[in-house]
Each structure stands twice: as structure tokens, then as C-alpha cells.
């Protein structure tokens, strides 16, 4: 009789919670199999195509045999120069493309890998909740411990550093912050970033700012952490072309800032990946040099959708704050529902899929996130369907 082989997962995998968006995708596929006319407002995956000039640049670059070989680990110098020029033009922030810019296979990859470079077993990482799940996942894989910073509505969804004991700061290696914020859509003022820098200098903490949504804004332009004096002394900023240029599937992003931190991240990457396909980098250069009119049109589309969903949900009596940035709306679930119960209720009864707030951490319980990644007509229909079930 053949012996049954059993392979035990590593503890880091066993302790890993189910990845939120994989779970949402399963719910989506199950509904589609049942024949549901699903309106998917769950995952932040832009439905607007990548601009045609970027696509055309990619087509041309793919045909160049030079791009068929291994790329450089840190990214093509021309790409890093394009990033530095973009930062100077957009934020008036000066970066050395050779030492203060690093290419990434999407910002998620860099965020997930940065703890491996600086966090030892048992070290503390300050993580926002609700927040992007990868902050905690990357910390777990590095053997670190996440200390949760609740983002409360009464604080403008900014962490209250006065609530963190000094003994925690003394053990902290990294802090993750993210503004404009996913999932709450909050924007951080310069005063907040200055406070973060002050704390980082006092306790020797590396600041990791996730700035993936700075270009999806409506009423005012969000700040970059790199705009704040002293930011490059304490940390780095992650950015991505995914949301700005509708390039989620292309997998290209970058990190900028303190060269010693980027060097540490680069050492991890050189051992785990072989860089970004050069054809994608060449197309990204075209995107970063793009006329602002195209981006303005994209923002106008999201603003129209935001207003439809915000006004519609508000009329239904739901509590929500009108977002100034991102393509998300963060809303309190109506009584007596919990977050996941309300998501399941909307899916089963109305064919509308959103993301439960507790999937972004315990502090997200009681909320739900809607993504503005469907047409205006479908969002109007989604509001009508939700009205019929609450």
C-alpha cells in the first residue's frame, strides 16, 4: 500500500489570514456561476483602459530585441530619471535618479519586501488599521510583530501617536502610513507628516509612505511625503502607475527617498526577482511624461461616479464622508448589520458586491468600502438595488 505523504505548511503561512481580495473574488465567481447580474464595486481595479499612447509605446518596445534580455535590478536609468523628473514637476521634490529611485514590480511587491530588509524576529512595525493588508503580511513574513494604529473617524482617519506607549516606539523598526488613504479616502496635512518625521528621528524609525493614490483626487491635490523637509532623512515613499494610469496588470511601480533604505530593499530584490521587463519600463516613461489633460479626464470620470454614489447612498440614510481623493467611498453599514453580513446581504439580495471594512483590520468593522470602478450607469443602478434591500 502506497504511503500517504503529508506536507505541513510553514507556520508563517498557517498564521496568515485569508487574503481579503482572494476571498472577495471567490464570492464574485460563485455569484456569476449562479447567473447573477453582478455590479462589482469591490476591488480597486480601474475599468478605464490604459491610455493608448502608453499601449503603443509598449507595442514598439516589445519588438526591440534588447528588451528581451534580463533588465537591470534597480531599473533602467532612463526610467528612474523619468520618475525623478515626474517628482520634480508634480511635487517640486528633488531626487537623485541613481541612488534615490528604485523600480518595483508594482508597489505591492516593494511594500511586502521592505520588512525583510530591516525587521528582525520580534521587532515591531507600526501598521494602520483599517489599512492595506500587505503591511501586516510583509511584517509577518519577516518575523516582526504588527502594532496596530487605529484610524478613527473622529481623528480624520489619522493615527493618534499619543496613544502609542514609548516602550512600543523604542522597539519599532518601521512605520507604514498611507495617504490618500485606502480604504478611508482620507488626506493627510503637512502637519501630520512633520509629526511623523519628528517621531522617526527621535526613535530611529524608518517611515514607509504608500502614496499610490496621490493622483486620484478631486477638490485639492494631495501632498507627497517627499515634499516635507526632512522626509528623505527618515524614509521612503512607494508609488505605482497602477491607479494613476490604469496600469494595474502591467505591474510597475517605484520607491523613492532615503538611499540607505532603498539600498536595503534593493538587496532583498536582487535575491528574489530579476527586475521589471524593460518594455514595460519604456512604456512607463511615456506615461510619466504624459500630458496632464489625460489624467484630468480620468479624474473627471471618477468624480462623476463619486458624486452619483455618494449622493445616492446619502439619500438612503447611510453615514459616509465625501472623499477628496482615491476612487473609494468608505461608509458605515446600516444597523443591525456587521460588515461582512452587509456585504453578503447586498450580494445575495441586490447583486452588488463591495468590500467589508473588517477585511482591512479590526478597526474597519462597521464599515464597507465601495470602489468607483464601474460606469456611471451601473453605479446608479447599484444605488437603486441597494435601496430595495435596506
C-alpha positions in Angstrom: 0.0 0.0 0.0 1.3 3.4 -1.0 2.3 5.6 1.9 0.3 8.8 2.1 2.6 11.8 2.2 1.6 14.8 4.3 3.3 18.2 3.8 3.0 20.7 6.7 2.8 24.4 5.9 5.3 26.7 7.4 4.0 28.5 10.5 4.2 31.9 8.7 1.6 30.5 6.2 -0.6 28.9 8.9 -0.8 32.2 10.8 -1.6 34.1 7.6 -5.2 35.3 7.5 -7.1 34.7 4.2 -6.1 37.3 1.7 -9.1 39.7 1.5 -9.3 40.2 -2.2 -8.9 36.5 -3.0 -11.9 35.8 -0.7 -13.9 38.6 -2.4 -13.0 37.1 -5.8 -14.4 33.7 -4.7 -17.7 35.3 -3.7 -17.8 37.1 -7.1 -17.2 33.9 -9.0 -19.8 32.0 -7.1 -22.4 34.7 -7.8 -21.5 34.7 -11.5 -21.9 30.9 -11.7 -25.4 31.3 -10.3 -26.2 33.7 -13.1 -26.2 36.9 -11.1 -26.1 40.2 -13.0 -23.3 41.4 -10.7 -22.3 45.0 -10.2 -18.8 44.7 -8.8 -17.7 47.7 -6.6 -15.3 45.7 -4.5 -11.7 45.6 -5.8 -9.9 48.8 -6.8 -9.1 47.7 -10.3 -9.7 50.5 -12.8 -12.2 49.7 -15.6 -10.8 52.5 -17.7 -8.3 51.3 -20.4 -4.6 52.2 -20.2 -4.0 55.4 -22.3 -3.5 54.5 -26.0 -0.1 56.2 -26.3 1.2 54.1 -23.4 -0.1 50.9 -25.1 1.5 51.9 -28.4 4.8 52.6 -26.7 4.7 49.1 -25.2 4.0 47.5 -28.6 7.0 49.2 -30.1 9.3 48.3 -27.1 8.3 44.7 -27.2 9.6 44.4 -30.7 13.0 45.6 -29.7 15.3 42.5 -29.0 17.3 44.5 -26.5 14.3 44.4 -24.2 14.1 40.6 -24.4 17.1 40.1 -22.1 17.4 40.5 -18.3 16.7 44.0 -17.1 18.8 45.8 -14.6 17.9 45.1 -11.0 17.3 48.7 -9.9 15.6 49.7 -13.1 16.7 51.4 -16.3 18.4 54.7 -15.6 16.1 56.3 -18.2 13.0 55.1 -16.2 14.5 56.3 -12.9 15.2 59.7 -14.5 11.6 59.8 -15.7 10.4 59.2 -12.1 12.7 61.9 -10.7 11.5 64.4 -13.3 7.9 63.5 -12.5 8.5 64.1 -8.8 10.2 67.5 -9.6 7.3 68.5 -11.9 4.5 67.2 -9.7 5.8 67.8 -6.2 8.8 70.1 -6.6 10.8 67.3 -4.8 14.4 66.7 -5.9 15.6 63.1 -6.3 18.8 61.6 -7.5 17.7 59.1 -10.1 20.8 56.9 -9.5 20.5 56.5 -5.7 17.1 57.7 -4.6 14.8 55.9 -7.1 14.2 52.2 -7.3 11.9 50.3 -9.7 9.4 47.9 -8.3 7.2 45.2 -9.8 4.2 47.2 -8.6 4.2 49.0 -5.2 2.7 45.9 -3.5 6.0 44.0 -4.1 8.1 46.7 -2.5 5.8 47.1 0.4 5.8 43.4 1.0 9.6 43.1 0.8 10.7 46.2 2.8 10.3 44.4 6.2 12.7 41.7 5.1 15.5 44.2 4.7 15.2 45.8 8.2 12.9 43.8 10.5 14.4 41.1 12.7 12.4 38.4 14.6 10.3 40.1 17.3 10.8 43.7 16.0 7.8 45.9 16.0 6.2 47.5 12.9 3.5 50.2 13.3 0.6 49.3 11.0 -2.6 51.3 10.3 -6.0 49.7 10.7 -8.0 49.8 8.6 -5.2 49.5 6.1 -3.8 47.6 3.1 -3.4 44.0 4.3 0.1 43.7 2.8 1.6 45.9 5.6 0.8 43.2 8.2 1.6 40.4 5.8 5.1 41.6 5.0 5.7 42.2 8.7 4.6 38.6 9.5 6.9 37.1 6.8 9.9 39.0 8.2 9.1 37.6 11.7 8.1 41.0 13.0 5.1 42.0 15.2 2.5 44.4 13.9 1.4 47.1 16.4 -1.9 48.4 15.2 -2.6 52.1 14.9 -6.4 52.5 14.8 -7.6 55.1 12.2 -10.7 56.6 13.8 -13.2 58.8 12.0 -13.1 61.4 14.8 -9.4 61.8 14.2 -9.8 62.3 10.4 -8.6 58.7 10.0 -5.1 59.7 11.1 -3.3 57.7 13.8 -3.1 59.2 17.3 0.6 58.9 18.2 -0.2 60.0 21.8 -1.9 56.7 22.3 1.2 54.6 21.5 3.4 53.9 24.6 7.0 54.9 24.4 8.1 51.3 25.0 6.5 50.4 21.7 8.3 53.2 19.9 11.6 52.0 21.3 11.1 48.6 19.7 9.8 49.9 16.4 11.8 49.5 13.2 9.3 50.6 10.6 6.1 52.6 10.4 3.6 52.3 7.4 1.5 55.3 6.6 -0.8 55.7 3.5 -2.4 58.9 2.3 -4.6 59.4 0.4 -5.8 56.5 2.4 -7.1 53.1 1.3 -9.8 52.3 2.3 -11.0 55.5 4.1 -10.1 58.1 1.3 -8.6 60.4 4.0 -5.9 63.0 3.0 -3.1 63.9 5.4 -2.0 67.5 6.0 1.6 68.7 6.1 1.3 68.9 9.9 0.8 65.2 10.2 3.9 64.3 8.1 6.0 66.7 10.2 4.9 64.9 13.3 5.8 61.6 11.7 9.3 62.9 10.9 9.8 64.1 14.4 8.9 60.7 15.9 11.0 58.9 13.4 14.1 61.0 14.2 13.5 60.6 17.9 13.2 56.8 17.9 15.2 55.9 14.8 12.2 54.5 12.9 12.1 54.1 9.1 9.0 55.7 7.5 7.3 53.9 4.6 4.7 56.0 3.0 2.3 54.4 0.5 1.4 57.2 -1.9 -0.4 55.1 -4.6 -3.4 57.3 -4.8 -2.0 60.9 -4.9 -3.1 61.4 -8.5 -6.7 60.3 -8.0 -8.0 63.5 -6.4 -10.9 65.9 -6.8 -11.1 69.1 -4.6 -7.4 69.6 -3.7 -4.1 68.0 -4.7 -2.7 65.7 -2.1 0.9 66.0 -0.7 3.8 63.7 -1.2 5.8 62.8 1.9 8.9 63.8 -0.2 7.7 67.4 -0.2 8.1 67.7 3.5 11.5 68.9 4.7 13.4 66.1 6.4 11.4 63.3 4.8 14.4 61.9 2.9 16.3 61.7 6.2 13.9 59.2 7.7 12.2 57.2 5.0 10.9 56.3 1.6 7.7 56.6 -0.5 6.1 53.9 -2.6 4.3 54.8 -5.7 2.6 53.0 -8.6 1.5 53.5 -12.1 -1.4 51.1 -11.5 -4.1 53.6 -10.4 -2.8 56.8 -11.9 -2.5 55.4 -15.5 -4.9 52.4 -15.3 -2.0 50.0 -15.5 -2.8 47.5 -12.7 -2.0 44.5 -14.8 1.3 45.9 -16.0 3.0 45.6 -12.6 5.3 48.5 -12.4 5.9 51.0 -9.6 8.8 52.6 -7.7 10.2 53.6 -4.4 11.9 56.9 -3.8 13.7 58.6 -0.8 16.5 57.7 1.6 19.2 56.0 -0.3 20.3 53.7 2.5 16.7 52.4 2.9 16.4 51.8 -0.9 19.7 50.0 -0.9 18.4 47.6 1.8 15.2 47.0 -0.2 17.3 46.6 -3.4 19.4 43.9 -1.7 16.3 41.9 -1.0 15.0 42.3 -4.5 18.3 41.3 -6.2 18.0 37.9 -4.5 14.3 37.4 -5.1 13.5 38.9 -8.5 15.2 40.0 -11.7 13.7 43.4 -12.2 10.9 44.8 -14.4 10.6 43.9 -18.1 12.3 46.7 -19.9 9.5 47.1 -22.5 7.1 47.9 -19.6 9.6 50.5 -18.2 9.8 52.2 -21.6 6.0 52.4 -21.8 6.0 53.7 -18.2 8.4 56.5 -19.2 5.8 57.6 -21.8 3.1 57.5 -19.1 5.1 59.6 -16.6 5.7 62.3 -19.3 2.1 62.3 -20.3 0.1 65.5 -20.8 -2.0 66.3 -17.6 -5.1 66.6 -19.7 -5.5 62.8 -20.0 -5.2 62.5 -16.2 -7.7 65.3 -15.7 -10.2 63.4 -17.9 -9.7 60.2 -15.8 -10.2 62.2 -12.5 -13.3 63.8 -14.0 -14.8 60.4 -14.7 -14.2 59.2 -11.2 -15.6 62.4 -9.8 -18.8 61.9 -11.7 -19.0 58.4 -10.3 -18.2 59.6 -6.8 -20.9 62.1 -6.8 -23.5 59.6 -8.0 -22.6 57.0 -5.4 -22.1 59.5 -2.6 -25.4 61.3 -3.2 -27.3 58.1 -3.7 -26.0 56.4 -0.5 -26.5 59.6 1.5 -30.2 59.7 0.4 -30.6 56.2 1.6 -29.6 57.3 5.0 -26.1 55.8 5.1 -23.4 57.6 7.0 -20.3 58.4 4.9 -17.8 61.2 4.2 -17.4 62.7 0.8 -13.9 61.6 -0.4 -11.5 64.2 -1.7 -9.2 61.6 -3.2 -9.0 57.9 -4.2 -11.7 56.1 -6.1 -13.3 54.6 -2.9 -16.2 55.5 -0.7 -16.0 54.4 2.9 -19.4 54.1 4.5 -20.8 52.9 7.8 -23.0 49.8 7.4 -26.7 50.3 8.4 -27.9 48.7 11.6 -28.1 45.9 12.6 -25.5 44.5 10.1 -21.9 43.7 10.7 -19.5 44.5 7.8 -19.4 41.0 6.2 -23.1 40.4 6.8 -24.0 43.6 4.9 -21.7 42.7 2.0 -23.2 39.2 1.8 -26.7 40.7 2.1 -26.1 43.2 -0.8 -24.6 40.4 -2.9 -27.3 37.9 -2.4 -30.3 40.3 -2.5 -29.1 43.0 -4.8 -26.3 41.6 -6.9 -24.0 44.4 -5.7 -20.5 43.5 -4.4 -18.5 45.7 -2.0 -15.6 45.0 0.4 -16.2 44.5 4.1 -14.4 47.0 6.3 -13.1 44.4 8.7 -11.1 42.9 5.9 -8.8 45.8 6.3 -8.3 45.2 10.0 -10.4 45.1 13.2 -10.8 48.9 13.2 -12.7 48.6 9.9 -15.5 46.7 11.4 -18.8 48.5 11.0 -17.8 50.0 7.6 -17.9 48.9 4.0 -15.8 50.1 1.0 -17.2 50.8 -2.4 -14.9 51.2 -5.4 -15.8 53.6 -8.2 -14.7 51.0 -10.8 -17.9 50.7 -12.8 -19.7 53.0 -15.2 -21.9 55.8 -14.0 -25.0 54.0 -15.3 -24.1 50.9 -13.3 -23.4 52.9 -10.2 -26.8 54.5 -10.5 -28.3 51.0 -10.8 -26.3 49.8 -7.8 -27.8 52.6 -5.7 -31.3 51.6 -6.8 -30.7 47.9 -6.0 -29.2 48.8 -2.6 -32.3 50.9 -1.8 -34.5 47.9 -2.4 -32.8 45.8 0.3 -32.1 48.3 3.2 
